[in-house]
């Protein structure tokens, strides 16, 4: 055990901001601390590092080898290697000049975060992700066994966020890495342990599968969410909307329905989708609005049972929208469902791309699609769907 926090409580002024915090960390663990603003995440990191002193409890360190990266870091005209060398400042000696050994350790740190080629670049001229790697290298230059990082992915684009979290996961192989963050799904993708805090207390702690649930999300963040497990655990917030009483079923897949789903939900329609594969971006979109999906396992063809269920939903819906989806062997039965919807005179078709460019099922699919177009209201973009729906629903 490298770190043990035992019964720690901290006051800032008269307010008790940490209350009886207890947990431990072992080498090889990457721990994510989650919680809303004001929950005590940053205070806990500062206390472990020694900036704040508990009035009760104690922090045990196996060795005095710990590094801390706060969230806000000032810009500088220093070179990347010079920024990293700041992590060696306590070892410079009385004359405060880095030695050859310090340069070697700094370059080793830059190499470990895979940016040694940026050593002589000006820090302020680097990208957000590159800057964060330099700052992590500055931590590594201290040769710590415990890394504490406060919001290490804040202000980074998605690609850089994933790269930084992946790097931290690698660094945790022979260290302890503790990160305070807001992004639940990013934490779940990389952390081996989750700590969930609220009002200065640890409410949940353990492996992601042990602590992440719809109940814990509701308690900690005050929101309704869906917690799913498909290889890994991920969280989808539920979006509530005022419904206008009309039910629109969207035949989509591969991202073709996301804009439609969001637009229809915003306009108050009750929205369902089918048949779509679990983890498809359209599937995630329907989960986000708390809609109903007729779904299949990832990468699976539409089964006869799902086909039947889709037809049952279509029969009950007030209207159906066929998105501008690609048709292949796996989802060919969705084209048959669209034809059935057209025959029931309740179909709007989004035909923004020539079907020949989206058809991977040959002449039969081409023939069916032409019949669908003859029996439907056809629009050229998602924006035209709302007017088409009003026209269709006024007829019924």
N, C-alpha and C positions, 0 to 999 in steps of 0.2 A: 504494500500500500504506500503510495507516494504522498497522498494528501488526505487529511481527515479534518473535517469541519464538525465540531462537536458543540451543540447547544449554543450557537452564537447568536447574540442579540446586539443590535447597534442602535444608538440614538443619534439623531441630528437635531441639535437644539433640545426641545422637550419631546419631540416625536420619536417613537420607537419605529424605525424603518426596516429593521430585520428582527424577526422574532423566532428564537429557538431553532436556528437553522442547523440541520445535521445531515451530512452525507459524506461519502468517501470516494476517492478516485484511485484507480490503478493504472499502471503503465499499459498503453495500448488502447485506452478509452478516449473517445471523443464525446464530450458531454455538451449538449445544447440546453441552455437555460431559456425557457420561453415564458412569456407573460405580457400583459398589457403595460403601457406606460405607467410608471409609478409603482410597479409591482416589487421593485427591489433588485432587479437584475444587475444593473451597474453597481449599485451599492455593495452587492455580494462580491463582485469581482474586485472592487477596490479594497474590500475588507480582507479577502484572501491574499491580495498582494501586499497588504500592510499599510496602505494609505489611511484607512480608517481603523480605529481600534474598538473592539467589542467591549461593552460594559459587562457582558456576561458570556461565558463560553470561551472556546479556544480554537485556533487553527494550528494543526500539526502539519509540519512539512518534514518529509524524510530527509531532504537536503535543502539547503538554502539556495535553491536554483530555480528561479521563477521569473518569467517575463510577462509584461502587461502591455497590451496595445489598446489605448483608448479609442473612442469613436472619432473624435475630432482631431485631425492632425494638420498643422499649418503648412502652407506651401513654402518652398525654399529653392534658392538657386544653387544649392549644393549639388554635386554629382551624386549619382546613386551610391557609389562606393563610399563616399564621405558620409552619407546618411547612415549607411550600415555600420560604419566605423563608430558612430555615436553610441552604438550598443556596447562598444568596448571601452568607453570613456573611463569607467571605474578602474580599469586595469592599465591605464596609460602611465601611471606613476606621477611623481611630483611635478615633472615638467610638462605633463599633459600632451605628450607627443606620441602618436601611435608607433609601435614597434613593428618589425618585420612580421612577428608572430600575429599581431593584430590584423595586418593586411591579409595574411594567409587565412585566418579564421573568417574575415569578412568576405573574401572571395569564395571560400567554401560555402558560406551561407547563401551567397548569391547563386552559386551553382546548385545548391539543394532546392532552391525555388525556381531554378531553370531560367535565370535571366543574367547569367554572368556576362553575356554579350552586351548588356546595358550598363555595365559598371561605370563608364565614363560619360553617360548621358545625364543631362540636367534633370533633376527630379521633377521640377514643375512642368517639363515638356513631355513627360510620360503619360500614357493613358491611365485611366482609373485602375484597371486591373494590374498594370505594371507597377504603379505606385504602391498598391497594396502588397504586391510581392516584395518590393523593396523594404517596406515596413516590417513585413514578416521576417525577412532576412535580417533586419536590425535586431529583432527579438532573438533569432537563432544565433547571432553573433555573441549573445550573452551566455550561450551554451546552457540554456535552461532545460529542465526536465518537465516543467509545467508551463504551458502557454495559455495565457488568459487574453481573450480578444472580445472587445465590445463592438457588436454590429460590424463584423469584418466585411460584410457584403453590401453595406449601405451605400447608396448612390452609384452602384455598379450596374451595368446592363446584364441581362440574363446570362449571356455567355460567360462573362467575367465572374458572375456569382458562382456559377457551376464550377469554373476552373479553380477559384479560390477555395471553395468548400472541398473539392477533390484534393487539392494540395494539402489542406489542413488534415484531411482524413489520412493521407500518406504520412504526414508528420507525426500523427498520433500512433503510428506503429511502434515507435520506441519512446514515446513520451505520453504525457497527459495533455490533451487540448480541451479547453473549456471556452465555449463561445456563448455570449448573450446575443439573442436575435429575436426578430419579430416574425420572420417568414417560417410558418409551421412546416410547409411541405419541403422547403429546402433543408430544414433541420432533420426531418424524417428521412430524407434521402441519404444523409451522410452520417448522422450521429449514431453512436452505439447505445447511448443512454440519454434520456430526456428528463429534465427537471422543469416542472411547471409551477410558477410562482404567482401569488396574488396577495396584495396587501402585506408584503414583507414576509410571507410564509411560504414554505414549500408545501403545496397541496398534493402533488403527485411526483413520484420519482421512480425510474426504472427503465427497462427496455421499451422502445416505442410501442411494441405490441401489448405491453402491460399497462401503459398509462394513457394511450391515445384512444379516446372514445367520444361519442357524441355528448355523453354526460360531462366528461372532463372539459371539452371545448366550451360547452355551455357555461360551466361553472367558472372557468378561468377567464374567458373572453366575452361572455355574455351574448354569444351568437348561436344560432342553430346551424349545424353543419352535418354533412354526410361524411362518415369515416369509412373508407373502402380499403380492402387489401387485395391487390393483384400483383404478386411478387413483392411489392413493398406497400406500406401504408401511406395513404394520402388523404387529404381533407378538402372537401368542396363546400364552401359556404352556401347555405340555402338563401335564395332571393325571393322575398315575398312581394307579390303584386296584387293590386285590386283587379279582380276579374270582371269581364263584362257579360259573363254567362255563356259565351260561345266557345265551342271546342274545335280547335284546329289541329289536325294530325299532319305531321311533316314526314315525308318519305325522303331520307337523306343519307349521308354517310361520307366519311373522308373529309370532313370539314365543310361540306357543301351546305349544311343546314345551320351552322352556328349563327350567322347574321340573322337568318329567318327566325330562329328560336328566340334570340334576344329581342328582336323587333316585335314579334308577336306577343311576347310576355310583357314588354313595356306598354303595349297598347291594351293590355288587360285580357287577352285571350287565354283560355286554358289550353296548354300546349302538350302534345305527346309526340313521340317519334317512334319509328320502327321500319324495318328491323335494322339495328345498328350493332356493331361490335363493342363490347365493353372495352374501355380505354380509348376508343375513337374520340376525336375532339368534339364531334357532335354529341356523343354520349355524355361527355363531361359537361357540355353546355346545357343539356336537358337536366342533368343532376343539379347544376348551379341554380336553376330556377325552380327546383323542386317539382319538375314535371315527371311524366311517366314515360318510360322507354320500353319498347319490346326489344330485348337485346339477346345477343349471342356471345359466346366466349370469344376472346380475342383471336383474330385471324381465321375464324371458322366460317364455313358456308352457312347460309340460312337453312335451318332445319324445317321439316314439314310442320312440326309443332309451332315454331315461331311464325311461319307463314300463315298458319291457321289463326293464331292469336292476332296477327296484324290485320287480317281480314275482319275479324270480330271488332277490333277497335275502329277500323275504317267505317264499318256499318253504323257505329254509334256516334261518330264524330259529325259535327255540323259541316265541316269542310276539310279538304285534304289539299296539301301543297306538295308537289313533286319538285324537289330542289334540282339544281343543275349538276347532278351527281354523275360520276363515272360508273358505267355498268359493266360488270365482269361476271365471271362464273359464280363467284361467291355471293353476289347480291342480285342475281338475275330475277329471283322471285319477287323482289321489290318492284320490278317493272310490271309484273303480272298484277301486283296489288294496285299499282297506279292505274292500270287499264280497268280494273274493277271499279276504282273510284270514279274514273271518267264515265263508265257506263251508268253509274249511279248519279251522274250529273252534279258532282260535288268536288271536282278537281280543278286546281289552278296549277299551271306548269310554268316553272322558271326556265326559259330556253335561251340562256345568254351565250352559250357556246354551241356551235354545230354538233349535233349528236354524233356525227361520224368521227369526231375527235374524241368522243367520250365512250364510244361503243367498242367493247372488246368481246362481244358475243355474236357478232356476225349478222347475217341477213334476217334471222328470226327476230332479233332484238330491234333491228331497223324497222321491220314491218309493224311490230307492236307499238313502237314509239310513234310512228306516223299515225296509227289509229288513235293513240292517246291524244295527239295534237288536234285531230279532227273533232274530238268529243269534249274538249276542255277549253277553259279560258287560258290563253297563253300570254305571258308577259316576258319582257326581255331582261329584266333585272329584279332583284329583291325589292327594290323601292316600289315597283308596280304591283306588288302582291296585295298591299292593303286596299287599294282601290278595287282590285279584282275580287277580293274577298267580300267587300261591301256589295258589289254587284251580284256576286253569286248568292250571298246570304239574303239579299233582298228578294231574289227569285223564289226562295224556298219557304 
